[in-house]
Amino acid sequence: MNWKLKLPRIKQINWMTRYIKRAMLQEFDASGIEYSINGDPKFCVDTTINVSLKGVSSEALMISTKQFCGVSNGSACTSKSYTPSYVLVAMGLDNDTIESSLRISWGAGTNKDEAVEGIRELLAVAKQFSV
């Protein structure tokens, strides 16, 4: 197939993944939970957010939310390891920030409404863990 025929679909997918990301970030803003994005947003991919939720253990949050969303507390490179993400360490983040960090990812087939609902549920649980 000619790449020019695929280009409109690629643009549509890119638009949708950015749309989902903006919607998720709006949920973080509305939640009242203090958070920070790990990494410079100009250099982050549109299908991933790495976020630190101040005072919330990412490990406890992952265990408590696994029934309605899949998140990781490290980079993709260390997702099977319980050691701190070497990527976050190399970025110079302190241990508290690393221990409260989550990587949230989605793809081209992700439904925006389902993704936003999952984030809302995750944030509701995170509020219970917030110190």
KETOR-394837 format. One record per atom (N, C-alpha, C, O): atom name; y, x, z. Coordinates in steps of 0.1 Angstrom, whole numbers, plus 5000, padded with zeros to 4 digits. Last residue first. Layout:
// residues N
+------+------+------+------+
! name !   py !   px !   pz !
+------+------+------+------+
!   CA !    Y !    X !    Z !
...
+------+------+------+------+
END
This chain:
// residues 131
+------+------+------+------+
! name !   py !   px !   pz !
+------+------+------+------+
!    N ! 5115 ! 4990 ! 5515 !
!   CA ! 5119 ! 4994 ! 5528 !
!    C ! 5133 ! 4994 ! 5530 !
!    O ! 5138 ! 4997 ! 5541 !
!    N ! 5094 ! 4969 ! 5496 !
!   CA ! 5107 ! 4976 ! 5497 !
!    C ! 5111 ! 4978 ! 5512 !
!    O ! 5110 ! 4969 ! 5520 !
!    N ! 5073 ! 4952 ! 5494 !
!   CA ! 5070 ! 4966 ! 5498 !
!    C ! 5083 ! 4974 ! 5500 !
!    O ! 5083 ! 4984 ! 5506 !
!    N ! 5084 ! 4928 ! 5484 !
!   CA ! 5076 ! 4928 ! 5497 !
!    C ! 5074 ! 4942 ! 5502 !
!    O ! 5072 ! 4944 ! 5515 !
!    N ! 5094 ! 4936 ! 5460 !
!   CA ! 5103 ! 4932 ! 5471 !
!    C ! 5096 ! 4932 ! 5484 !
!    O ! 5103 ! 4935 ! 5495 !
!    N ! 5071 ! 4939 ! 5445 !
!   CA ! 5078 ! 4951 ! 5449 !
!    C ! 5088 ! 4948 ! 5460 !
!    O ! 5090 ! 4956 ! 5469 !
!    N ! 5065 ! 4912 ! 5440 !
!   CA ! 5056 ! 4920 ! 5449 !
!    C ! 5063 ! 4932 ! 5454 !
!    O ! 5062 ! 4936 ! 5465 !
!    N ! 5086 ! 4907 ! 5422 !
!   CA ! 5084 ! 4899 ! 5434 !
!    C ! 5075 ! 4906 ! 5444 !
!    O ! 5078 ! 4906 ! 5456 !
!    N ! 5081 ! 4926 ! 5402 !
!   CA ! 5092 ! 4927 ! 5410 !
!    C ! 5092 ! 4919 ! 5423 !
!    O ! 5097 ! 4923 ! 5433 !
!    N ! 5057 ! 4914 ! 5391 !
!   CA ! 5057 ! 4928 ! 5396 !
!    C ! 5069 ! 4930 ! 5406 !
!    O ! 5067 ! 4936 ! 5417 !
!    N ! 5068 ! 4890 ! 5382 !
!   CA ! 5057 ! 4890 ! 5392 !
!    C ! 5057 ! 4904 ! 5399 !
!    O ! 5055 ! 4905 ! 5411 !
!    N ! 5086 ! 4900 ! 5362 !
!   CA ! 5090 ! 4892 ! 5373 !
!    C ! 5080 ! 4892 ! 5385 !
!    O ! 5084 ! 4893 ! 5397 !
!    N ! 5068 ! 4913 ! 5345 !
!   CA ! 5078 ! 4921 ! 5352 !
!    C ! 5083 ! 4913 ! 5364 !
!    O ! 5085 ! 4918 ! 5375 !
!    N ! 5054 ! 4890 ! 5335 !
!   CA ! 5047 ! 4901 ! 5343 !
!    C ! 5056 ! 4909 ! 5351 !
!    O ! 5053 ! 4913 ! 5362 !
!    N ! 5075 ! 4877 ! 5322 !
!   CA ! 5068 ! 4871 ! 5334 !
!    C ! 5061 ! 4881 ! 5342 !
!    O ! 5061 ! 4881 ! 5354 !
!    N ! 5080 ! 4896 ! 5302 !
!   CA ! 5090 ! 4893 ! 5312 !
!    C ! 5084 ! 4886 ! 5324 !
!    O ! 5088 ! 4890 ! 5335 !
!    N ! 5055 ! 4894 ! 5288 !
!   CA ! 5060 ! 4907 ! 5294 !
!    C ! 5070 ! 4905 ! 5304 !
!    O ! 5069 ! 4911 ! 5315 !
!    N ! 5056 ! 4867 ! 5280 !
!   CA ! 5045 ! 4872 ! 5289 !
!    C ! 5049 ! 4885 ! 5295 !
!    O ! 5046 ! 4887 ! 5307 !
!    N ! 5078 ! 4868 ! 5263 !
!   CA ! 5078 ! 4859 ! 5274 !
!    C ! 5067 ! 4863 ! 5284 !
!    O ! 5070 ! 4863 ! 5297 !
!    N ! 5069 ! 4887 ! 5243 !
!   CA ! 5081 ! 4889 ! 5251 !
!    C ! 5081 ! 4881 ! 5264 !
!    O ! 5084 ! 4886 ! 5275 !
!    N ! 5038 ! 4899 ! 5237 !
!   CA ! 5046 ! 4887 ! 5237 !
!    C ! 5057 ! 4889 ! 5247 !
!    O ! 5055 ! 4892 ! 5259 !
!    N ! 5028 ! 4927 ! 5218 !
!   CA ! 5032 ! 4921 ! 5231 !
!    C ! 5041 ! 4909 ! 5230 !
!    O ! 5051 ! 4909 ! 5222 !
!    N ! 5022 ! 4941 ! 5195 !
!   CA ! 5016 ! 4927 ! 5197 !
!    C ! 5020 ! 4921 ! 5210 !
!    O ! 5015 ! 4910 ! 5213 !
!    N ! 5033 ! 4966 ! 5198 !
!   CA ! 5038 ! 4957 ! 5188 !
!    C ! 5034 ! 4942 ! 5190 !
!    O ! 5041 ! 4933 ! 5186 !
!    N ! 5033 ! 4971 ! 5234 !
!   CA ! 5031 ! 4975 ! 5220 !
!    C ! 5036 ! 4964 ! 5211 !
!    O ! 5043 ! 4954 ! 5215 !
!    N ! 5043 ! 4988 ! 5265 !
!   CA ! 5039 ! 4976 ! 5257 !
!    C ! 5038 ! 4980 ! 5243 !
!    O ! 5042 ! 4991 ! 5239 !
!    N ! 5044 ! 5001 ! 5298 !
!   CA ! 5043 ! 5002 ! 5284 !
!    C ! 5039 ! 4989 ! 5277 !
!    O ! 5033 ! 4981 ! 5284 !
!    N ! 5058 ! 5017 ! 5326 !
!   CA ! 5054 ! 5004 ! 5320 !
!    C ! 5055 ! 5005 ! 5305 !
!    O ! 5065 ! 5010 ! 5299 !
!    N ! 5053 ! 5037 ! 5352 !
!   CA ! 5054 ! 5037 ! 5337 !
!    C ! 5049 ! 5024 ! 5332 !
!    O ! 5037 ! 5020 ! 5335 !
!    N ! 5070 ! 5042 ! 5382 !
!   CA ! 5060 ! 5034 ! 5374 !
!    C ! 5063 ! 5037 ! 5360 !
!    O ! 5075 ! 5038 ! 5356 !
!    N ! 5077 ! 5059 ! 5413 !
!   CA ! 5078 ! 5058 ! 5398 !
!    C ! 5067 ! 5050 ! 5392 !
!    O ! 5055 ! 5052 ! 5396 !
!    N ! 5077 ! 5068 ! 5438 !
!   CA ! 5080 ! 5054 ! 5436 !
!    C ! 5082 ! 5051 ! 5421 !
!    O ! 5088 ! 5041 ! 5418 !
!    N ! 5070 ! 5094 ! 5438 !
!   CA ! 5061 ! 5086 ! 5444 !
!    C ! 5064 ! 5071 ! 5442 !
!    O ! 5056 ! 5062 ! 5445 !
!    N ! 5094 ! 5104 ! 5426 !
!   CA ! 5081 ! 5105 ! 5418 !
!    C ! 5071 ! 5095 ! 5424 !
!    O ! 5064 ! 5088 ! 5417 !
!    N ! 5112 ! 5100 ! 5447 !
!   CA ! 5114 ! 5094 ! 5434 !
!    C ! 5101 ! 5093 ! 5426 !
!    O ! 5098 ! 5083 ! 5420 !
!    N ! 5101 ! 5117 ! 5466 !
!   CA ! 5103 ! 5103 ! 5469 !
!    C ! 5104 ! 5095 ! 5456 !
!    O ! 5098 ! 5084 ! 5454 !
!    N ! 5103 ! 5143 ! 5454 !
!   CA ! 5090 ! 5136 ! 5456 !
!    C ! 5091 ! 5121 ! 5459 !
!    O ! 5082 ! 5114 ! 5454 !
!    N ! 5128 ! 5144 ! 5427 !
!   CA ! 5123 ! 5147 ! 5441 !
!    C ! 5110 ! 5139 ! 5443 !
!    O ! 5107 ! 5129 ! 5436 !
!    N ! 5127 ! 5157 ! 5394 !
!   CA ! 5128 ! 5146 ! 5403 !
!    C ! 5122 ! 5150 ! 5417 !
!    O ! 5112 ! 5157 ! 5418 !
!    N ! 5126 ! 5176 ! 5374 !
!   CA ! 5134 ! 5179 ! 5386 !
!    C ! 5135 ! 5168 ! 5396 !
!    O ! 5144 ! 5168 ! 5404 !
!    N ! 5110 ! 5174 ! 5353 !
!   CA ! 5124 ! 5168 ! 5351 !
!    C ! 5132 ! 5171 ! 5363 !
!    O ! 5144 ! 5168 ! 5363 !
!    N ! 5087 ! 5183 ! 5363 !
!   CA ! 5094 ! 5192 ! 5354 !
!    C ! 5109 ! 5187 ! 5351 !
!    O ! 5118 ! 5195 ! 5348 !
!    N ! 5078 ! 5160 ! 5376 !
!   CA ! 5082 ! 5172 ! 5384 !
!    C ! 5090 ! 5181 ! 5375 !
!    O ! 5100 ! 5187 ! 5380 !
!    N ! 5074 ! 5143 ! 5354 !
!   CA ! 5084 ! 5140 ! 5363 !
!    C ! 5088 ! 5152 ! 5372 !
!    O ! 5100 ! 5153 ! 5375 !
!    N ! 5052 ! 5158 ! 5343 !
!   CA ! 5064 ! 5156 ! 5335 !
!    C ! 5076 ! 5152 ! 5344 !
!    O ! 5087 ! 5157 ! 5343 !
!    N ! 5033 ! 5158 ! 5362 !
!   CA ! 5040 ! 5171 ! 5359 !
!    C ! 5052 ! 5169 ! 5351 !
!    O ! 5061 ! 5178 ! 5351 !
!    N ! 5029 ! 5133 ! 5385 !
!   CA ! 5032 ! 5136 ! 5371 !
!    C ! 5039 ! 5149 ! 5369 !
!    O ! 5050 ! 5151 ! 5374 !
!    N ! 5008 ! 5142 ! 5413 !
!   CA ! 5021 ! 5138 ! 5407 !
!    C ! 5023 ! 5142 ! 5392 !
!    O ! 5017 ! 5152 ! 5388 !
!    N ! 4974 ! 5132 ! 5410 !
!   CA ! 4984 ! 5142 ! 5413 !
!    C ! 4997 ! 5137 ! 5407 !
!    O ! 4997 ! 5130 ! 5397 !
!    N ! 4954 ! 5115 ! 5403 !
!   CA ! 4962 ! 5111 ! 5414 !
!    C ! 4972 ! 5122 ! 5418 !
!    O ! 4979 ! 5120 ! 5428 !
!    N ! 4947 ! 5108 ! 5369 !
!   CA ! 4948 ! 5117 ! 5380 !
!    C ! 4957 ! 5112 ! 5391 !
!    O ! 4966 ! 5104 ! 5388 !
!    N ! 4949 ! 5094 ! 5346 !
!   CA ! 4936 ! 5094 ! 5353 !
!    C ! 4935 ! 5103 ! 5365 !
!    O ! 4925 ! 5104 ! 5371 !
!    N ! 4974 ! 5099 ! 5336 !
!   CA ! 4971 ! 5085 ! 5341 !
!    C ! 4958 ! 5084 ! 5348 !
!    O ! 4955 ! 5075 ! 5355 !
!    N ! 4987 ! 5121 ! 5327 !
!   CA ! 4981 ! 5122 ! 5340 !
!    C ! 4976 ! 5109 ! 5345 !
!    O ! 4974 ! 5107 ! 5357 !
!    N ! 4999 ! 5115 ! 5303 !
!   CA ! 4991 ! 5127 ! 5304 !
!    C ! 4983 ! 5128 ! 5316 !
!    O ! 4972 ! 5134 ! 5317 !
!    N ! 5015 ! 5094 ! 5308 !
!   CA ! 5003 ! 5091 ! 5301 !
!    C ! 4993 ! 5103 ! 5302 !
!    O ! 4981 ! 5101 ! 5302 !
!    N ! 5027 ! 5099 ! 5341 !
!   CA ! 5029 ! 5100 ! 5327 !
!    C ! 5015 ! 5097 ! 5320 !
!    O ! 5005 ! 5097 ! 5327 !
!    N ! 5022 ! 5075 ! 5367 !
!   CA ! 5024 ! 5089 ! 5362 !
!    C ! 5027 ! 5088 ! 5347 !
!    O ! 5028 ! 5077 ! 5342 !
!    N ! 5014 ! 5051 ! 5375 !
!   CA ! 5024 ! 5057 ! 5384 !
!    C ! 5026 ! 5072 ! 5379 !
!    O ! 5030 ! 5080 ! 5387 !
!    N ! 5012 ! 5023 ! 5353 !
!   CA ! 5007 ! 5036 ! 5358 !
!    C ! 5018 ! 5042 ! 5366 !
!    O ! 5030 ! 5039 ! 5364 !
!    N ! 5002 ! 4989 ! 5348 !
!   CA ! 5012 ! 4999 ! 5349 !
!    C ! 5005 ! 5012 ! 5354 !
!    O ! 4994 ! 5011 ! 5359 !
!    N ! 4995 ! 4957 ! 5338 !
!   CA ! 4990 ! 4971 ! 5338 !
!    C ! 5001 ! 4981 ! 5338 !
!    O ! 5009 ! 4982 ! 5328 !
!    N ! 4995 ! 4926 ! 5355 !
!   CA ! 5001 ! 4936 ! 5346 !
!    C ! 4995 ! 4950 ! 5348 !
!    O ! 4989 ! 4953 ! 5359 !
!    N ! 4979 ! 4910 ! 5371 !
!   CA ! 4988 ! 4904 ! 5361 !
!    C ! 4996 ! 4914 ! 5353 !
!    O ! 5004 ! 4910 ! 5344 !
!    N ! 4962 ! 4924 ! 5388 !
!   CA ! 4957 ! 4912 ! 5382 !
!    C ! 4966 ! 4906 ! 5371 !
!    O ! 4962 ! 4897 ! 5363 !
!    N ! 4976 ! 4946 ! 5398 !
!   CA ! 4967 ! 4948 ! 5387 !
!    C ! 4962 ! 4935 ! 5381 !
!    O ! 4957 ! 4936 ! 5370 !
!    N ! 4993 ! 4946 ! 5419 !
!   CA ! 4997 ! 4938 ! 5408 !
!    C ! 4988 ! 4939 ! 5396 !
!    O ! 4991 ! 4935 ! 5385 !
!    N ! 4984 ! 4962 ! 5440 !
!   CA ! 4988 ! 4948 ! 5443 !
!    C ! 4991 ! 4940 ! 5431 !
!    O ! 4991 ! 4927 ! 5432 !
!    N ! 4982 ! 4987 ! 5428 !
!   CA ! 4970 ! 4980 ! 5434 !
!    C ! 4972 ! 4965 ! 5436 !
!    O ! 4964 ! 4957 ! 5433 !
!    N ! 5009 ! 4993 ! 5422 !
!   CA ! 4998 ! 4992 ! 5412 !
!    C ! 4986 ! 4984 ! 5416 !
!    O ! 4981 ! 4976 ! 5409 !
!    N ! 5020 ! 4993 ! 5448 !
!   CA ! 5024 ! 4983 ! 5438 !
!    C ! 5014 ! 4981 ! 5427 !
!    O ! 5011 ! 4970 ! 5423 !
!    N ! 5008 ! 5015 ! 5459 !
!   CA ! 5006 ! 5002 ! 5465 !
!    C ! 5009 ! 4991 ! 5455 !
!    O ! 5002 ! 4981 ! 5455 !
!    N ! 5019 ! 5035 ! 5441 !
!   CA ! 5004 ! 5033 ! 5443 !
!    C ! 5001 ! 5019 ! 5449 !
!    O ! 4992 ! 5012 ! 5444 !
!    N ! 5046 ! 5033 ! 5445 !
!   CA ! 5040 ! 5029 ! 5432 !
!    C ! 5025 ! 5027 ! 5433 !
!    O ! 5020 ! 5018 ! 5426 !
!    N ! 5063 ! 5021 ! 5472 !
!   CA ! 5052 ! 5030 ! 5468 !
!    C ! 5046 ! 5025 ! 5455 !
!    O ! 5041 ! 5014 ! 5454 !
!    N ! 5097 ! 5019 ! 5473 !
!   CA ! 5085 ! 5011 ! 5470 !
!    C ! 5074 ! 5022 ! 5465 !
!    O ! 5076 ! 5030 ! 5456 !
!    N ! 5122 ! 5031 ! 5476 !
!   CA ! 5115 ! 5026 ! 5488 !
!    C ! 5102 ! 5019 ! 5485 !
!    O ! 5096 ! 5013 ! 5495 !
!    N ! 5133 ! 5023 ! 5444 !
!   CA ! 5136 ! 5029 ! 5456 !
!    C ! 5129 ! 5023 ! 5468 !
!    O ! 5130 ! 5011 ! 5470 !
!    N ! 5114 ! 5027 ! 5417 !
!   CA ! 5119 ! 5016 ! 5426 !
!    C ! 5121 ! 5021 ! 5440 !
!    O ! 5111 ! 5024 ! 5446 !
!    N ! 5119 ! 5042 ! 5387 !
!   CA ! 5116 ! 5045 ! 5401 !
!    C ! 5122 ! 5033 ! 5409 !
!    O ! 5134 ! 5030 ! 5407 !
!    N ! 5103 ! 5040 ! 5355 !
!   CA ! 5113 ! 5035 ! 5364 !
!    C ! 5109 ! 5039 ! 5378 !
!    O ! 5097 ! 5038 ! 5382 !
!    N ! 5100 ! 5043 ! 5322 !
!   CA ! 5095 ! 5049 ! 5334 !
!    C ! 5106 ! 5047 ! 5344 !
!    O ! 5118 ! 5052 ! 5343 !
!    N ! 5090 ! 5022 ! 5297 !
!   CA ! 5101 ! 5024 ! 5307 !
!    C ! 5094 ! 5032 ! 5318 !
!    O ! 5083 ! 5028 ! 5323 !
!    N ! 5083 ! 5020 ! 5262 !
!   CA ! 5080 ! 5025 ! 5275 !
!    C ! 5092 ! 5025 ! 5284 !
!    O ! 5103 ! 5029 ! 5279 !
!    N ! 5090 ! 5015 ! 5236 !
!   CA ! 5078 ! 5008 ! 5241 !
!    C ! 5074 ! 5012 ! 5255 !
!    O ! 5063 ! 5009 ! 5260 !
!    N ! 5110 ! 5031 ! 5226 !
!   CA ! 5113 ! 5017 ! 5228 !
!    C ! 5101 ! 5009 ! 5234 !
!    O ! 5103 ! 4998 ! 5238 !
!    N ! 5113 ! 5063 ! 5243 !
!   CA ! 5107 ! 5055 ! 5232 !
!    C ! 5110 ! 5040 ! 5236 !
!    O ! 5111 ! 5037 ! 5248 !
!    N ! 5143 ! 5081 ! 5252 !
!   CA ! 5131 ! 5073 ! 5256 !
!    C ! 5126 ! 5065 ! 5244 !
!    O ! 5134 ! 5059 ! 5236 !
!    N ! 5167 ! 5093 ! 5247 !
!   CA ! 5155 ! 5100 ! 5242 !
!    C ! 5142 ! 5093 ! 5246 !
!    O ! 5131 ! 5099 ! 5245 !
!    N ! 5186 ! 5077 ! 5259 !
!   CA ! 5188 ! 5080 ! 5245 !
!    C ! 5175 ! 5087 ! 5239 !
!    O ! 5173 ! 5086 ! 5227 !
!    N ! 5179 ! 5076 ! 5286 !
!   CA ! 5175 ! 5065 ! 5277 !
!    C ! 5177 ! 5068 ! 5262 !
!    O ! 5170 ! 5061 ! 5254 !
!    N ! 5165 ! 5103 ! 5301 !
!   CA ! 5177 ! 5099 ! 5294 !
!    C ! 5173 ! 5088 ! 5284 !
!    O ! 5165 ! 5090 ! 5275 !
!    N ! 5145 ! 5097 ! 5331 !
!   CA ! 5147 ! 5102 ! 5317 !
!    C ! 5160 ! 5096 ! 5311 !
!    O ! 5165 ! 5086 ! 5316 !
!    N ! 5139 ! 5069 ! 5349 !
!   CA ! 5136 ! 5083 ! 5348 !
!    C ! 5136 ! 5088 ! 5333 !
!    O ! 5129 ! 5083 ! 5325 !
!    N ! 5162 ! 5046 ! 5361 !
!   CA ! 5153 ! 5049 ! 5349 !
!    C ! 5151 ! 5064 ! 5350 !
!    O ! 5161 ! 5072 ! 5351 !
!    N ! 5160 ! 5032 ! 5393 !
!   CA ! 5166 ! 5041 ! 5384 !
!    C ! 5156 ! 5044 ! 5373 !
!    O ! 5144 ! 5044 ! 5375 !
!    N ! 5169 ! 5006 ! 5416 !
!   CA ! 5160 ! 5013 ! 5407 !
!    C ! 5168 ! 5023 ! 5399 !
!    O ! 5180 ! 5022 ! 5398 !
!    N ! 5169 ! 4982 ! 5442 !
!   CA ! 5175 ! 4995 ! 5437 !
!    C ! 5165 ! 5002 ! 5429 !
!    O ! 5154 ! 5006 ! 5433 !
!    N ! 5166 ! 4948 ! 5435 !
!   CA ! 5159 ! 4961 ! 5439 !
!    C ! 5166 ! 4973 ! 5433 !
!    O ! 5170 ! 4973 ! 5421 !
!    N ! 5177 ! 4927 ! 5423 !
!   CA ! 5183 ! 4931 ! 5435 !
!    C ! 5176 ! 4944 ! 5441 !
!    O ! 5181 ! 4949 ! 5451 !
!    N ! 5169 ! 4916 ! 5398 !
!   CA ! 5160 ! 4916 ! 5410 !
!    C ! 5166 ! 4919 ! 5423 !
!    O ! 5161 ! 4915 ! 5433 !
!    N ! 5185 ! 4919 ! 5376 !
!   CA ! 5187 ! 4907 ! 5384 !
!    C ! 5178 ! 4907 ! 5397 !
!    O ! 5181 ! 4898 ! 5405 !
!    N ! 5177 ! 4944 ! 5367 !
!   CA ! 5190 ! 4943 ! 5371 !
!    C ! 5192 ! 4930 ! 5380 !
!    O ! 5199 ! 4931 ! 5390 !
!    N ! 5150 ! 4938 ! 5359 !
!   CA ! 5153 ! 4948 ! 5369 !
!    C ! 5167 ! 4946 ! 5375 !
!    O ! 5168 ! 4946 ! 5388 !
!    N ! 5157 ! 4920 ! 5339 !
!   CA ! 5149 ! 4915 ! 5350 !
!    C ! 5151 ! 4925 ! 5362 !
!    O ! 5152 ! 4920 ! 5373 !
!    N ! 5169 ! 4937 ! 5321 !
!   CA ! 5177 ! 4926 ! 5326 !
!    C ! 5170 ! 4920 ! 5339 !
!    O ! 5177 ! 4917 ! 5348 !
!    N ! 5147 ! 4952 ! 5313 !
!   CA ! 5158 ! 4958 ! 5321 !
!    C ! 5167 ! 4948 ! 5327 !
!    O ! 5172 ! 4950 ! 5338 !
!    N ! 5133 ! 4933 ! 5298 !
!   CA ! 5127 ! 4938 ! 5311 !
!    C ! 5138 ! 4944 ! 5320 !
!    O ! 5138 ! 4942 ! 5332 !
!    N ! 5151 ! 4929 ! 5277 !
!   CA ! 5147 ! 4918 ! 5285 !
!    C ! 5141 ! 4923 ! 5299 !
!    O ! 5145 ! 4917 ! 5309 !
!    N ! 5150 ! 4955 ! 5266 !
!   CA ! 5163 ! 4950 ! 5271 !
!    C ! 5160 ! 4938 ! 5281 !
!    O ! 5166 ! 4937 ! 5291 !
!    N ! 5123 ! 4955 ! 5258 !
!   CA ! 5128 ! 4965 ! 5267 !
!    C ! 5141 ! 4960 ! 5274 !
!    O ! 5143 ! 4961 ! 5286 !
!    N ! 5122 ! 4935 ! 5239 !
!   CA ! 5114 ! 4934 ! 5251 !
!    C ! 5119 ! 4943 ! 5262 !
!    O ! 5120 ! 4940 ! 5273 !
!    N ! 5139 ! 4947 ! 5220 !
!   CA ! 5143 ! 4934 ! 5226 !
!    C ! 5135 ! 4932 ! 5239 !
!    O ! 5141 ! 4927 ! 5249 !
!    N ! 5124 ! 4969 ! 5212 !
!   CA ! 5137 ! 4971 ! 5218 !
!    C ! 5142 ! 4958 ! 5226 !
!    O ! 5147 ! 4959 ! 5237 !
!    N ! 5103 ! 4956 ! 5200 !
!   CA ! 5100 ! 4964 ! 5212 !
!    C ! 5113 ! 4967 ! 5219 !
!    O ! 5113 ! 4968 ! 5231 !
!    N ! 5116 ! 4942 ! 5179 !
!   CA ! 5110 ! 4935 ! 5190 !
!    C ! 5107 ! 4943 ! 5202 !
!    O ! 5109 ! 4939 ! 5213 !
!    N ! 5125 ! 4963 ! 5163 !
!   CA ! 5135 ! 4954 ! 5169 !
!    C ! 5129 ! 4947 ! 5180 !
!    O ! 5135 ! 4945 ! 5191 !
!    N ! 5101 ! 4975 ! 5155 !
!   CA ! 5110 ! 4982 ! 5163 !
!    C ! 5121 ! 4973 ! 5170 !
!    O ! 5124 ! 4976 ! 5182 !
!    N ! 5090 ! 4953 ! 5141 !
!   CA ! 5083 ! 4958 ! 5153 !
!    C ! 5093 ! 4966 ! 5161 !
!    O ! 5093 ! 4964 ! 5174 !
!    N ! 5109 ! 4952 ! 5120 !
!   CA ! 5107 ! 4941 ! 5128 !
!    C ! 5100 ! 4945 ! 5141 !
!    O ! 5104 ! 4940 ! 5152 !
!    N ! 5105 ! 4977 ! 5108 !
!   CA ! 5118 ! 4974 ! 5114 !
!    C ! 5117 ! 4962 ! 5123 !
!    O ! 5123 ! 4962 ! 5134 !
!    N ! 5079 ! 4974 ! 5099 !
!   CA ! 5082 ! 4984 ! 5109 !
!    C ! 5095 ! 4981 ! 5116 !
!    O ! 5096 ! 4983 ! 5128 !
!    N ! 5083 ! 4953 ! 5080 !
!   CA ! 5074 ! 4951 ! 5092 !
!    C ! 5077 ! 4961 ! 5103 !
!    O ! 5078 ! 4957 ! 5115 !
!    N ! 5099 ! 4967 ! 5061 !
!   CA ! 5104 ! 4955 ! 5068 !
!    C ! 5096 ! 4952 ! 5081 !
!    O ! 5102 ! 4948 ! 5091 !
!    N ! 5080 ! 4988 ! 5053 !
!   CA ! 5092 ! 4991 ! 5060 !
!    C ! 5098 ! 4979 ! 5067 !
!    O ! 5102 ! 4980 ! 5079 !
!    N ! 5059 ! 4982 ! 5037 !
!   CA ! 5057 ! 4981 ! 5051 !
!    C ! 5069 ! 4983 ! 5059 !
!    O ! 5070 ! 4979 ! 5071 !
!    N ! 5069 ! 4985 ! 5011 !
!   CA ! 5065 ! 4972 ! 5015 !
!    C ! 5063 ! 4970 ! 5030 !
!    O ! 5064 ! 4960 ! 5036 !
!    N ! 5073 ! 5012 ! 5011 !
!   CA ! 5085 ! 5004 ! 5011 !
!    C ! 5081 ! 4989 ! 5014 !
!    O ! 5090 ! 4982 ! 5019 !
!    N ! 5047 ! 5023 ! 5010 !
!   CA ! 5054 ! 5024 ! 5022 !
!    C ! 5067 ! 5015 ! 5023 !
!    O ! 5071 ! 5010 ! 5033 !
!    N ! 5022 ! 5005 ! 4993 !
!   CA ! 5035 ! 5012 ! 4992 !
!    C ! 5042 ! 5011 ! 5005 !
!    O ! 5043 ! 5001 ! 5011 !
!    N ! 4988 ! 5008 ! 5000 !
!   CA ! 5000 ! 5000 ! 5000 !
!    C ! 5012 ! 5009 ! 5000 !
!    O ! 5013 ! 5019 ! 5006 !
+------+------+------+------+
END
